[in-house]
Amino acid sequence: IQPSRDTAIQTLSAGVRSDPNGTAIHDLRFIAPAIGELDGAGTISPQHVLDFKMSMTLKAPGVMSAAIGRDTAIPFFVQGTSTNPEFKPDVAGIAKAQVQRLTQGTKIGGQAGQALQGILGGKKK
C-alpha cells in the first residue's frame, strides 16, 4: 500500500438503527481502491460496549498477496468499548477461508476441505 496524503473513498455506506437499547449498524461497507474493502455489522450498547464482526479485503501487493492470496477477506472482531476498542482476529474464520482457498477446484482437496470445514465449524452433515 503506497502512502499518500489523500485517500480516495469510493464507497462509504451503512444501515443504522438507534434506540434506548443501543445502536445497531448493518451492511457497513467502506471501499478505498488504493487500500481495499471493509465490510461488517455490529452493535454499540448504551454502555458503549462494542460487538462487531468485520471483514477486510486488502489490495495486497506482491509478497503479501502470495502469503494471503489475492482478494482474500480477513475476518476480525471489534470488541471492548468505544473508548478502548479491541481488534481481535477471527481465527476460525481465517482458517475456514484459507481451507476454502487452498482446496478449491480439486476433488481430493475438495474432500479434505469438507472434512476440515466440519472440524472448523462449517456445515455439519
N, CA, C and O atoms as a printed pandas DataFrame, in Angstrom:
     atom_number atom_name residue_name chain_id  residue_number  x_coord  y_coord  z_coord
0              1         N          ILE        A               1    0.862   -1.178    0.000
1              2        CA          ILE        A               1    0.000    0.000    0.000
2              3         C          ILE        A               1    0.896    1.224    0.000
3              4         O          ILE        A               1    1.729    1.397    0.889
4              5         N          GLN        A               2    0.723    2.050   -0.980
5              6        CA          GLN        A               2    1.552    3.236   -1.118
6              7         C          GLN        A               2    1.029    4.348   -0.204
7              8         O          GLN        A               2   -0.166    4.644   -0.211
8              9         N          PRO        A               3    1.923    4.967    0.585
9             10        CA          PRO        A               3    1.482    6.078    1.432
10            11         C          PRO        A               3    1.067    7.275    0.578
11            12         O          PRO        A               3    1.618    7.519   -0.495
12            13         N          SER        A               4    0.088    8.006    1.082
13            14        CA          SER        A               4   -0.404    9.165    0.373
14            15         C          SER        A               4   -0.995   10.154    1.371
15            16         O          SER        A               4   -1.479    9.766    2.434
16            17         N          ARG        A               5   -0.948   11.421    1.018
17            18        CA          ARG        A               5   -1.576   12.429    1.879
18            19         C          ARG        A               5   -3.091   12.359    1.776
19            20         O          ARG        A               5   -3.798   12.782    2.691
20            21         N          ASP        A               6   -3.590   11.831    0.673
21            22        CA          ASP        A               6   -5.025   11.751    0.436
22            23         C          ASP        A               6   -5.424   10.296    0.209
23            24         O          ASP        A               6   -4.674    9.521   -0.384
24            25         N          THR        A               7   -6.601    9.938    0.682
25            26        CA          THR        A               7   -7.145    8.611    0.433
26            27         C          THR        A               7   -8.478    8.784   -0.277
27            28         O          THR        A               7   -9.409    9.375    0.270
28            29         N          ALA        A               8   -8.565    8.271   -1.484
29            30        CA          ALA        A               8   -9.822    8.343   -2.236
30            31         C          ALA        A               8  -10.773    7.289   -1.686
31            32         O          ALA        A               8  -10.428    6.111   -1.596
32            33         N          ILE        A               9  -11.971    7.724   -1.320
33            34        CA          ILE        A               9  -13.003    6.819   -0.832
34            35         C          ILE        A               9  -14.046    6.681   -1.932
35            36         O          ILE        A               9  -14.673    7.655   -2.348
36            37         N          GLN        A              10  -14.214    5.453   -2.387
37            38        CA          GLN        A              10  -15.179    5.180   -3.441
38            39         C          GLN        A              10  -16.576    4.997   -2.861
39            40         O          GLN        A              10  -17.549    5.516   -3.408
40            41         N          THR        A              11  -16.678    4.256   -1.748
41            42        CA          THR        A              11  -17.968    3.961   -1.138
42            43         C          THR        A              11  -17.847    3.983    0.378
43            44         O          THR        A              11  -16.887    3.464    0.947
44            45         N          LEU        A              12  -18.825    4.585    1.015
45            46        CA          LEU        A              12  -18.975    4.513    2.468
46            47         C          LEU        A              12  -20.472    4.490    2.731
47            48         O          LEU        A              12  -21.172    5.477    2.505
48            49         N          SER        A              13  -20.953    3.344    3.214
49            50        CA          SER        A              13  -22.388    3.216    3.463
50            51         C          SER        A              13  -22.640    2.279    4.637
51            52         O          SER        A              13  -21.804    1.441    4.974
52            53         N          ALA        A              14  -23.809    2.438    5.251
53            54        CA          ALA        A              14  -24.219    1.568    6.355
54            55         C          ALA        A              14  -25.676    1.839    6.662
55            56         O          ALA        A              14  -26.197    2.925    6.408
56            57         N          GLY        A              15  -26.317    0.830    7.212
57            58        CA          GLY        A              15  -27.650    0.995    7.776
58            59         C          GLY        A              15  -27.485    1.142    9.272
59            60         O          GLY        A              15  -26.752    0.370    9.891
60            61         N          VAL        A              16  -28.152    2.119    9.868
61            62        CA          VAL        A              16  -28.002    2.386   11.299
62            63         C          VAL        A              16  -29.382    2.454   11.951
63            64         O          VAL        A              16  -30.293    3.105   11.439
64            65         N          ARG        A              17  -29.520    1.772   13.088
65            66        CA          ARG        A              17  -30.730    1.850   13.899
66            67         C          ARG        A              17  -30.294    2.163   15.319
67            68         O          ARG        A              17  -29.452    1.469   15.888
68            69         N          SER        A              18  -30.870    3.207   15.883
69            70        CA          SER        A              18  -30.504    3.604   17.241
70            71         C          SER        A              18  -31.769    3.772   18.070
71            72         O          SER        A              18  -32.739    4.386   17.626
72            73         N          ASP        A              19  -31.749    3.220   19.279
73            74        CA          ASP        A              19  -32.858    3.357   20.223
74            75         C          ASP        A              19  -32.275    3.268   21.636
75            76         O          ASP        A              19  -31.061    3.128   21.783
76            77         N          PRO        A              20  -33.100    3.345   22.666
77            78        CA          PRO        A              20  -32.562    3.302   24.038
78            79         C          PRO        A              20  -31.770    2.028   24.366
79            80         O          PRO        A              20  -30.983    2.020   25.312
80            81         N          ASN        A              21  -31.974    0.951   23.592
81            82        CA          ASN        A              21  -31.246   -0.306   23.834
82            83         C          ASN        A              21  -29.867   -0.322   23.203
83            84         O          ASN        A              21  -29.102   -1.261   23.419
84            85         N          GLY        A              22  -29.533    0.711   22.421
85            86        CA          GLY        A              22  -28.223    0.782   21.794
86            87         C          GLY        A              22  -28.323    1.129   20.322
87            88         O          GLY        A              22  -29.375    1.540   19.833
88            89         N          THR        A              23  -27.226    0.960   19.637
89            90        CA          THR        A              23  -27.138    1.260   18.216
90            91         C          THR        A              23  -26.714    0.008   17.473
91            92         O          THR        A              23  -25.758   -0.662   17.864
92            93         N          ALA        A              24  -27.429   -0.307   16.395
93            94        CA          ALA        A              24  -27.084   -1.440   15.545
94            95         C          ALA        A              24  -26.676   -0.900   14.180
95            96         O          ALA        A              24  -27.370   -0.072   13.590
96            97         N          ILE        A              25  -25.555   -1.378   13.699
97            98        CA          ILE        A              25  -25.061   -0.986   12.386
98            99         C          ILE        A              25  -25.006   -2.252   11.535
99           100         O          ILE        A              25  -24.414   -3.255   11.932
100          101         N          HIS        A              26  -25.630   -2.190   10.364
101          102        CA          HIS        A              26  -25.627   -3.346    9.472
102          103         C          HIS        A              26  -25.221   -2.901    8.075
103          104         O          HIS        A              26  -25.300   -1.722    7.729
104          105         N          ASP        A              27  -24.793   -3.857    7.295
105          106        CA          ASP        A              27  -24.374   -3.592    5.912
106          107         C          ASP        A              27  -23.340   -2.470    5.828
107          108         O          ASP        A              27  -23.390   -1.648    4.913
108          109         N          LEU        A              28  -22.412   -2.433    6.773
109          110        CA          LEU        A              28  -21.327   -1.449    6.733
110          111         C          LEU        A              28  -20.404   -1.798    5.573
111          112         O          LEU        A              28  -19.955   -2.938    5.452
112          113         N          ARG        A              29  -20.125   -0.828    4.729
113          114        CA          ARG        A              29  -19.263   -1.052    3.554
114          115         C          ARG        A              29  -18.411    0.189    3.330
115          116         O          ARG        A              29  -18.917    1.305    3.212
116          117         N          PHE        A              30  -17.109   -0.037    3.277
117          118        CA          PHE        A              30  -16.142    1.038    3.047
118          119         C          PHE        A              30  -15.179    0.551    1.974
119          120         O          PHE        A              30  -14.529   -0.481    2.142
120          121         N          ILE        A              31  -15.083    1.295    0.865
121          122        CA          ILE        A              31  -14.167    0.922   -0.213
122          123         C          ILE        A              31  -13.251    2.106   -0.504
123          124         O          ILE        A              31  -13.699    3.191   -0.874
124          125         N          ALA        A              32  -11.957    1.863   -0.326
125          126        CA          ALA        A              32  -10.915    2.810   -0.712
126          127         C          ALA        A              32  -10.035    2.035   -1.693
127          128         O          ALA        A              32   -9.237    1.199   -1.270
128          129         N          PRO        A              33  -10.168    2.300   -3.006
129          130        CA          PRO        A              33   -9.488    1.481   -4.011
130          131         C          PRO        A              33   -7.992    1.272   -3.786
131          132         O          PRO        A              33   -7.474    0.208   -4.123
132          133         N          ALA        A              34   -7.291    2.242   -3.232
133          134        CA          ALA        A              34   -5.852    2.090   -3.014
134          135         C          ALA        A              34   -5.530    1.189   -1.826
135          136         O          ALA        A              34   -4.405    0.703   -1.702
136          137         N          ILE        A              35   -6.516    0.964   -0.947
137          138        CA          ILE        A              35   -6.278    0.188    0.273
138          139         C          ILE        A              35   -7.008   -1.150    0.242
139          140         O          ILE        A              35   -6.398   -2.201    0.438
140          141         N          GLY        A              36   -8.313   -1.109   -0.005
141          142        CA          GLY        A              36   -9.110   -2.325   -0.010
142          143         C          GLY        A              36  -10.536   -2.056    0.388
143          144         O          GLY        A              36  -11.032   -0.936    0.264
144          145         N          GLU        A              37  -11.204   -3.111    0.877
145          146        CA          GLU        A              37  -12.604   -3.024    1.252
146          147         C          GLU        A              37  -12.820   -3.509    2.676
147          148         O          GLU        A              37  -12.152   -4.435    3.136
148          149         N          LEU        A              38  -13.760   -2.876    3.368
149          150        CA          LEU        A              38  -14.123   -3.239    4.733
150          151         C          LEU        A              38  -15.629   -3.440    4.763
151          152         O          LEU        A              38  -16.386   -2.580    4.312
152          153         N          ASP        A              39  -16.064   -4.584    5.297
153          154        CA          ASP        A              39  -17.491   -4.901    5.418
154          155         C          ASP        A              39  -17.753   -5.387    6.833
155          156         O          ASP        A              39  -16.855   -5.903    7.498
156          157         N          GLY        A              40  -18.995   -5.219    7.289
157          158        CA          GLY        A              40  -19.327   -5.775    8.582
158          159         C          GLY        A              40  -20.625   -5.266    9.158
159          160         O          GLY        A              40  -21.403   -4.564    8.512
160          161         N          ALA        A              41  -20.826   -5.653   10.414
161          162        CA          ALA        A              41  -22.032   -5.282   11.147
162          163         C          ALA        A              41  -21.745   -5.450   12.633
163          164         O          ALA        A              41  -20.826   -6.170   13.023
164          165         N          GLY        A              42  -22.538   -4.780   13.448
165          166        CA          GLY        A              42  -22.364   -4.942   14.885
166          167         C          GLY        A              42  -23.244   -4.008   15.682
167          168         O          GLY        A              42  -24.121   -3.328   15.150
168          169         N          THR        A              43  -22.983   -3.998   16.977
169          170        CA          THR        A              43  -23.787   -3.190   17.895
170          171         C          THR        A              43  -22.903   -2.393   18.842
171          172         O          THR        A              43  -21.753   -2.738   19.112
172          173         N          ILE        A              44  -23.497   -1.308   19.334
173          174        CA          ILE        A              44  -22.894   -0.498   20.387
174          175         C          ILE        A              44  -23.953   -0.374   21.468
175          176         O          ILE        A              44  -25.027    0.180   21.229
176          177         N          SER        A              45  -23.656   -0.889   22.658
177          178        CA          SER        A              45  -24.633   -0.863   23.749
178          179         C          SER        A              45  -24.731    0.540   24.351
179          180         O          SER        A              45  -23.883    1.388   24.073
180          181         N          PRO        A              46  -25.765    0.797   25.181
181          182        CA          PRO        A              46  -25.856    2.095   25.857
182          183         C          PRO        A              46  -24.634    2.380   26.749
183          184         O          PRO        A              46  -24.337    3.538   27.044
184          185         N          GLN        A              47  -23.925    1.315   27.177
185          186        CA          GLN        A              47  -22.721    1.468   27.984
186          187         C          GLN        A              47  -21.472    1.595   27.099
187          188         O          GLN        A              47  -20.347    1.585   27.599
188          189         N          HIS        A              48  -21.681    1.715   25.789
189          190        CA          HIS        A              48  -20.609    1.885   24.799
190          191         C          HIS        A              48  -19.755    0.629   24.598
191          192         O          HIS        A              48  -18.585    0.719   24.225
192          193         N          VAL        A              49  -20.352   -0.545   24.850
193          194        CA          VAL        A              49  -19.673   -1.816   24.600
194          195         C          VAL        A              49  -19.847   -2.162   23.116
195          196         O          VAL        A              49  -20.958   -2.129   22.586
196          197         N          LEU        A              50  -18.739   -2.490   22.463
197          198        CA          LEU        A              50  -18.747   -2.790   21.038
198          199         C          LEU        A              50  -18.814   -4.292   20.792
199          200         O          LEU        A              50  -18.202   -5.073   21.520
200          201         N          ASP        A              51  -19.555   -4.695   19.771
201          202        CA          ASP        A              51  -19.615   -6.093   19.357
202          203         C          ASP        A              51  -19.817   -6.116   17.845
203          204         O          ASP        A              51  -20.948   -6.131   17.358
204          205         N          PHE        A              52  -18.697   -6.120   17.104
205          206        CA          PHE        A              52  -18.729   -6.072   15.648
206          207         C          PHE        A              52  -18.014   -7.273   15.058
207          208         O          PHE        A              52  -16.996   -7.725   15.582
208          209         N          LYS        A              53  -18.556   -7.783   13.966
209          210        CA          LYS        A              53  -17.895   -8.813   13.163
210          211         C          LYS        A              53  -17.604   -8.146   11.827
211          212         O          LYS        A              53  -18.515   -7.711   11.123
212          213         N          MET        A              54  -16.314   -8.071   11.488
213          214        CA          MET        A              54  -15.874   -7.322   10.323
214          215         C          MET        A              54  -15.041   -8.217    9.400
215          216         O          MET        A              54  -14.604   -9.302    9.781
216          217         N          SER        A              55  -14.841   -7.731    8.191
217          218        CA          SER        A              55  -14.005   -8.420    7.220
218          219         C          SER        A              55  -13.295   -7.375    6.372
219          220         O          SER        A              55  -13.924   -6.450    5.858
220          221         N          MET        A              56  -11.976   -7.528    6.229
221          222        CA          MET        A              56  -11.167   -6.600    5.452
222          223         C          MET        A              56  -10.545   -7.351    4.292
223          224         O          MET        A              56   -9.923   -8.397    4.480
224          225         N          THR        A              57  -10.713   -6.820    3.097
225          226        CA          THR        A              57  -10.053   -7.362    1.918
226          227         C          THR        A              57   -9.057   -6.319    1.467
227          228         O          THR        A              57   -9.428   -5.286    0.910
228          229         N          LEU        A              58   -7.775   -6.601    1.714
229          230        CA          LEU        A              58   -6.719   -5.659    1.361
230          231         C          LEU        A              58   -6.378   -5.763   -0.113
231          232         O          LEU        A              58   -6.453   -6.839   -0.707
232          233         N          LYS        A              59   -6.009   -4.651   -0.687
233          234        CA          LYS        A              59   -5.435   -4.673   -2.032
234          235         C          LYS        A              59   -3.985   -5.078   -1.801
235          236         O          LYS        A              59   -3.118   -4.241   -1.549
236          237         N          ALA        A              60   -3.746   -6.378   -1.891
237          238        CA          ALA        A              60   -2.472   -6.955   -1.468
238          239         C          ALA        A              60   -1.425   -6.920   -2.567
239          240         O          ALA        A              60   -1.596   -7.555   -3.608
240          241         N          PRO        A              61   -0.336   -6.180   -2.344
241          242        CA          PRO        A              61    0.745   -6.167   -3.328
242          243         C          PRO        A              61    1.709   -7.334   -3.120
243          244         O          PRO        A              61    1.849   -7.834   -2.004
244          245         N          GLY        A              62    2.368   -7.763   -4.184
245          246        CA          GLY        A              62    3.477   -8.711   -4.191
246          247         C          GLY        A              62    3.500   -9.802   -3.152
247          248         O          GLY        A              62    2.701  -10.737   -3.209
248          249         N          VAL        A              63    4.418   -9.694   -2.194
249          250        CA          VAL        A              63    4.654  -10.731   -1.190
250          251         C          VAL        A              63    3.409  -10.970   -0.346
251          252         O          VAL        A              63    3.086  -12.114   -0.029
252          253         N          MET        A              64    2.709   -9.903    0.017
253          254        CA          MET        A              64    1.518  -10.059    0.837
254          255         C          MET        A              64    0.464  -10.869    0.087
255          256         O          MET        A              64   -0.187  -11.731    0.677
256          257         N          SER        A              65    0.290  -10.605   -1.186
257          258        CA          SER        A              65   -0.687  -11.334   -1.983
258          259         C          SER        A              65   -0.312  -12.810   -2.079
259          260         O          SER        A              65   -1.202  -13.661   -2.090
260          261         N          ALA        A              66    0.967  -13.136   -2.147
261          262        CA          ALA        A              66    1.407  -14.530   -2.186
262          263         C          ALA        A              66    1.125  -15.218   -0.860
263          264         O          ALA        A              66    0.793  -16.403   -0.838
264          265         N          ALA        A              67    1.252  -14.495    0.242
265          266        CA          ALA        A              67    1.053  -15.083    1.568
266          267         C          ALA        A              67   -0.417  -15.324    1.889
267          268         O          ALA        A              67   -0.768  -16.386    2.404
268          269         N          ILE        A              68   -1.280  -14.359    1.593
269          270        CA          ILE        A              68   -2.691  -14.492    1.980
270          271         C          ILE        A              68   -3.612  -14.760    0.812
271          272         O          ILE        A              68   -4.788  -15.065    1.011
272          273         N          GLY        A              69   -3.100  -14.651   -0.409
273          274        CA          GLY        A              69   -3.939  -14.836   -1.582
274          275         C          GLY        A              69   -4.546  -13.506   -1.997
275          276         O          GLY        A              69   -4.898  -12.682   -1.153
276          277         N          ARG        A              70   -4.662  -13.307   -3.275
277          278        CA          ARG        A              70   -5.216  -12.056   -3.787
278          279         C          ARG        A              70   -6.703  -11.994   -3.467
279          280         O          ARG        A              70   -7.411  -12.991   -3.609
280          281         N          ASP        A              71   -7.166  -10.859   -3.048
281          282        CA          ASP        A              71   -8.582  -10.640   -2.733
282          283         C          ASP        A              71   -9.094  -11.576   -1.644
283          284         O          ASP        A              71  -10.255  -11.982   -1.679
284          285         N          THR        A              72   -8.254  -11.922   -0.683
285          286        CA          THR        A              72   -8.658  -12.763    0.438
286          287         C          THR        A              72   -9.203  -11.887    1.558
287          288         O          THR        A              72   -8.536  -10.956    2.011
288          289         N          ALA        A              73  -10.408  -12.189    1.995
289          290        CA          ALA        A              73  -11.021  -11.450    3.097
290          291         C          ALA        A              73  -10.414  -11.920    4.417
291          292         O          ALA        A              73  -10.247  -13.119    4.639
292          293         N          ILE        A              74  -10.091  -10.980    5.279
293          294        CA          ILE        A              74   -9.534  -11.282    6.590
294          295         C          ILE        A              74  -10.585  -10.906    7.639
295          296         O          ILE        A              74  -10.806   -9.722    7.893
296          297         N          PRO        A              75  -11.232  -11.903    8.248
297          298        CA          PRO        A              75  -12.274  -11.603    9.229
298          299         C          PRO        A              75  -11.679  -11.252   10.597
299          300         O          PRO        A              75  -10.656  -11.801   11.006
300          301         N          PHE        A              76  -12.341  -10.328   11.288
301          302        CA          PHE        A              76  -11.901   -9.943   12.631
302          303         C          PHE        A              76  -13.080   -9.403   13.424
303          304         O          PHE        A              76  -14.144   -9.119   12.873
304          305         N          PHE        A              77  -12.872   -9.266   14.722
305          306        CA          PHE        A              77  -13.883   -8.731   15.626
306          307         C          PHE        A              77  -13.411   -7.387   16.169
307          308         O          PHE        A              77  -12.214   -7.162   16.347
308          309         N          VAL        A              78  -14.356   -6.507   16.426
309          310        CA          VAL        A              78  -14.069   -5.280   17.166
310          311         C          VAL        A              78  -14.915   -5.385   18.429
311          312         O          VAL        A              78  -16.145   -5.413   18.372
312          313         N          GLN        A              79  -14.227   -5.442   19.577
313          314        CA          GLN        A              79  -14.904   -5.599   20.864
314          315         C          GLN        A              79  -14.353   -4.558   21.825
315          316         O          GLN        A              79  -13.664   -3.631   21.400
316          317         N          GLY        A              80  -14.639   -4.692   23.086
317          318        CA          GLY        A              80  -14.193   -3.699   24.057
318          319         C          GLY        A              80  -15.212   -2.583   24.150
319          320         O          GLY        A              80  -16.414   -2.812   24.019
320          321         N          THR        A              81  -14.730   -1.384   24.377
321          322        CA          THR        A              81  -15.611   -0.223   24.500
322          323         C          THR        A              81  -15.216    0.834   23.468
323          324         O          THR        A              81  -14.158    0.746   22.844
324          325         N          SER        A              82  -16.076    1.824   23.301
325          326        CA          SER        A              82  -15.775    2.874   22.327
326          327         C          SER        A              82  -14.533    3.677   22.723
327          328         O          SER        A              82  -13.858    4.232   21.857
328          329         N          THR        A              83  -14.226    3.743   24.023
329          330        CA          THR        A              83  -13.016    4.449   24.449
330          331         C          THR        A              83  -11.785    3.555   24.452
331          332         O          THR        A              83  -10.658    4.049   24.484
332          333         N          ASN        A              84  -11.998    2.225   24.418
333          334        CA          ASN        A              84  -10.885    1.282   24.404
334          335         C          ASN        A              84  -11.241    0.089   23.508
335          336         O          ASN        A              84  -11.425   -1.023   24.001
336          337         N          PRO        A              85  -11.337    0.320   22.188
337          338        CA          PRO        A              85  -11.711   -0.779   21.293
338          339         C          PRO        A              85  -10.597   -1.820   21.187
339          340         O          PRO        A              85   -9.412   -1.494   21.251
340          341         N          GLU        A              86  -11.006   -3.079   21.024
341          342        CA          GLU        A              86  -10.063   -4.178   20.864
342          343         C          GLU        A              86  -10.318   -4.851   19.521
343          344         O          GLU        A              86  -11.439   -5.269   19.235
344          345         N          PHE        A              87   -9.288   -4.954   18.706
345          346        CA          PHE        A              87   -9.379   -5.606   17.409
346          347         C          PHE        A              87   -8.789   -7.000   17.567
347          348         O          PHE        A              87   -7.617   -7.154   17.913
348          349         N          LYS        A              88   -9.620   -8.027   17.309
349          350        CA          LYS        A              88   -9.187   -9.410   17.504
350          351         C          LYS        A              88   -9.405  -10.201   16.218
351          352         O          LYS        A              88  -10.446  -10.061   15.575
352          353         N          PRO        A              89   -8.439  -11.025   15.840
353          354        CA          PRO        A              89   -8.633  -11.841   14.638
354          355         C          PRO        A              89   -9.712  -12.892   14.862
355          356         O          PRO        A              89   -9.839  -13.439   15.957
356          357         N          ASP        A              90  -10.480  -13.168   13.829
357          358        CA          ASP        A              90  -11.453  -14.261   13.839
358          359         C          ASP        A              90  -10.691  -15.488   13.332
359          360         O          ASP        A              90  -10.731  -15.806   12.143
360          361         N          VAL        A              91  -10.004  -16.167   14.238
361          362        CA          VAL        A              91   -9.099  -17.259   13.867
362          363         C          VAL        A              91   -9.850  -18.371   13.129
363          364         O          VAL        A              91   -9.359  -18.885   12.124
364          365         N          ALA        A              92  -11.027  -18.742   13.616
365          366        CA          ALA        A              92  -11.801  -19.791   12.940
366          367         C          ALA        A              92  -12.202  -19.329   11.543
367          368         O          ALA        A              92  -12.153  -20.112   10.594
368          369         N          GLY        A              93  -12.597  -18.075   11.410
369          370        CA          GLY        A              93  -12.965  -17.534   10.103
370          371         C          GLY        A              93  -11.788  -17.479    9.147
371          372         O          GLY        A              93  -11.938  -17.756    7.956
372          373         N          ILE        A              94  -10.616  -17.124    9.661
373          374        CA          ILE        A              94   -9.405  -17.073    8.834
374          375         C          ILE        A              94   -9.044  -18.483    8.356
375          376         O          ILE        A              94   -8.747  -18.687    7.179
376          377         N          ALA        A              95   -9.071  -19.448    9.270
377          378        CA          ALA        A              95   -8.735  -20.830    8.907
378          379         C          ALA        A              95   -9.716  -21.370    7.878
379          380         O          ALA        A              95   -9.308  -22.021    6.916
380          381         N          LYS        A              96  -10.984  -21.112    8.068
381          382        CA          LYS        A              96  -12.009  -21.590    7.132
382          383         C          LYS        A              96  -11.783  -20.991    5.742
383          384         O          LYS        A              96  -11.861  -21.702    4.740
384          385         N          ALA        A              97  -11.506  -19.698    5.679
385          386        CA          ALA        A              97  -11.271  -19.031    4.390
386          387         C          ALA        A              97  -10.038  -19.608    3.699
387          388         O          ALA        A              97  -10.047  -19.802    2.483
388          389         N          GLN        A              98   -8.984  -19.884    4.454
389          390        CA          GLN        A              98   -7.764  -20.423    3.860
390          391         C          GLN        A              98   -7.977  -21.850    3.368
391          392         O          GLN        A              98   -7.463  -22.225    2.313
392          393         N          VAL        A              99   -8.733  -22.652    4.125
393          394        CA          VAL        A              99   -9.034  -24.010    3.682
394          395         C          VAL        A              99   -9.820  -23.953    2.376
395          396         O          VAL        A              99   -9.535  -24.710    1.448
396          397         N          GLN        A             100  -10.799  -23.069    2.300
397          398        CA          GLN        A             100  -11.578  -22.940    1.066
398          399         C          GLN        A             100  -10.690  -22.505   -0.095
399          400         O          GLN        A             100  -10.798  -23.045   -1.196
400          401         N          ARG        A             101   -9.822  -21.542    0.144
401          402        CA          ARG        A             101   -8.941  -21.040   -0.911
402          403         C          ARG        A             101   -7.989  -22.124   -1.401
403          404         O          ARG        A             101   -7.759  -22.250   -2.604
404          405         N          LEU        A             102   -7.433  -22.910   -0.477
405          406        CA          LEU        A             102   -6.429  -23.914   -0.842
406          407         C          LEU        A             102   -7.021  -25.174   -1.448
407          408         O          LEU        A             102   -6.319  -25.917   -2.134
408          409         N          THR        A             103   -8.306  -25.427   -1.205
409          410        CA          THR        A             103   -8.893  -26.685   -1.669
410          411         C          THR        A             103   -9.866  -26.514   -2.823
411          412         O          THR        A             103  -10.478  -27.495   -3.246
412          413         N          GLN        A             104  -10.029  -25.332   -3.336
413          414        CA          GLN        A             104  -10.942  -25.127   -4.451
414          415         C          GLN        A             104  -10.441  -25.835   -5.698
415          416         O          GLN        A             104   -9.254  -25.810   -6.022
416          417         N          GLY        A             105  -11.395  -26.476   -6.396
417          418        CA          GLY        A             105  -11.099  -26.994   -7.720
418          419         C          GLY        A             105  -10.486  -28.371   -7.799
419          420         O          GLY        A             105  -10.301  -28.883   -8.903
420          421         N          THR        A             106  -10.159  -28.998   -6.677
421          422        CA          THR        A             106   -9.609  -30.351   -6.761
422          423         C          THR        A             106  -10.503  -31.301   -6.003
423          424         O          THR        A             106  -11.017  -30.966   -4.936
424          425         N          LYS        A             107  -10.691  -32.493   -6.556
425          426        CA          LYS        A             107  -11.567  -33.478   -5.911
426          427         C          LYS        A             107  -11.012  -33.880   -4.551
427          428         O          LYS        A             107  -11.734  -33.864   -3.554
428          429         N          ILE        A             108   -9.722  -34.243   -4.507
429          430        CA          ILE        A             108   -9.117  -34.631   -3.233
430          431         C          ILE        A             108   -9.102  -33.444   -2.289
431          432         O          ILE        A             108   -9.467  -33.562   -1.119
432          433         N          GLY        A             109   -8.674  -32.289   -2.810
433          434        CA          GLY        A             109   -8.659  -31.089   -1.980
434          435         C          GLY        A             109  -10.041  -30.734   -1.508
435          436         O          GLY        A             109  -10.218  -30.312   -0.365
436          437         N          GLY        A             110  -11.042  -30.898   -2.377
437          438        CA          GLY        A             110  -12.415  -30.588   -2.005
438          439         C          GLY        A             110  -12.888  -31.467   -0.862
439          440         O          GLY        A             110  -13.546  -30.989    0.063
440          441         N          GLN        A             111  -12.553  -32.761   -0.921
441          442        CA          GLN        A             111  -12.936  -33.682    0.149
442          443         C          GLN        A             111  -12.215  -33.330    1.444
443          444         O          GLN        A             111  -12.814  -33.337    2.519
444          445         N          ALA        A             112  -10.926  -33.024    1.332
445          446        CA          ALA        A             112  -10.169  -32.620    2.523
446          447         C          ALA        A             112  -10.732  -31.319    3.077
447          448         O          ALA        A             112  -10.853  -31.145    4.290
448          449         N          GLY        A             113  -11.071  -30.413    2.174
449          450        CA          GLY        A             113  -11.645  -29.142    2.603
450          451         C          GLY        A             113  -12.955  -29.339    3.340
451          452         O          GLY        A             113  -13.211  -28.671    4.343
452          453         N          GLN        A             114  -13.797  -30.260    2.848
453          454        CA          GLN        A             114  -15.074  -30.528    3.514
454          455         C          GLN        A             114  -14.837  -31.089    4.910
455          456         O          GLN        A             114  -15.522  -30.713    5.862
456          457         N          ALA        A             115  -13.867  -31.987    5.029
457          458        CA          ALA        A             115  -13.564  -32.558    6.346
458          459         C          ALA        A             115  -13.078  -31.477    7.298
459          460         O          ALA        A             115  -13.517  -31.404    8.445
460          461         N          LEU        A             116  -12.152  -30.623    6.807
461          462        CA          LEU        A             116  -11.619  -29.553    7.654
462          463         C          LEU        A             116  -12.703  -28.535    7.995
463          464         O          LEU        A             116  -12.731  -28.023    9.115
464          465         N          GLN        A             117  -13.588  -28.233    7.063
465          466        CA          GLN        A             117  -14.655  -27.295    7.356
466          467         C          GLN        A             117  -15.552  -27.829    8.457
467          468         O          GLN        A             117  -16.003  -27.069    9.314
468          469         N          GLY        A             118  -15.816  -29.134    8.443
469          470        CA          GLY        A             118  -16.612  -29.738    9.509
470          471         C          GLY        A             118  -15.943  -29.572   10.866
471          472         O          GLY        A             118  -16.604  -29.283   11.864
472          473         N          ILE        A             119  -14.626  -29.758   10.896
473          474        CA          ILE        A             119  -13.869  -29.606   12.137
474          475         C          ILE        A             119  -13.848  -28.148   12.592
475          476         O          ILE        A             119  -13.949  -27.858   13.784
476          477         N          LEU        A             120  -13.713  -27.224   11.617
477          478        CA          LEU        A             120  -13.568  -25.809   11.938
478          479         C          LEU        A             120  -14.899  -25.072   12.061
479          480         O          LEU        A             120  -14.916  -23.848   12.198
480          481         N          GLY        A             121  -16.003  -25.795   12.014
481          482        CA          GLY        A             121  -17.275  -25.115   12.237
482          483         C          GLY        A             121  -18.103  -24.887   10.990
483          484         O          GLY        A             121  -19.045  -24.095   11.015
484          485         N          GLY        A             122  -17.779  -25.557    9.905
485          486        CA          GLY        A             122  -18.586  -25.449    8.705
486          487         C          GLY        A             122  -19.870  -26.238    8.898
487          488         O          GLY        A             122  -20.166  -26.699   10.000
488          489         N          LYS        A             123  -20.635  -26.390    7.817
489          490        CA          LYS        A             123  -21.892  -27.127    7.878
490          491         C          LYS        A             123  -21.615  -28.570    8.277
491          492         O          LYS        A             123  -20.709  -29.211    7.743
492          493         N          LYS        A             124  -22.391  -29.064    9.204
493          494        CA          LYS        A             124  -22.264  -30.453    9.664
494          495         C          LYS        A             124  -23.299  -31.303    8.907
495          496         O          LYS        A             124  -24.412  -30.850    8.643
496          497         N          LYS        A             125  -22.920  -32.523    8.568
497          498        CA          LYS        A             125  -23.850  -33.421    7.852
498          499         C          LYS        A             125  -24.497  -34.369    8.820
499          500         O          LYS        A             125  -25.309  -35.202    8.419
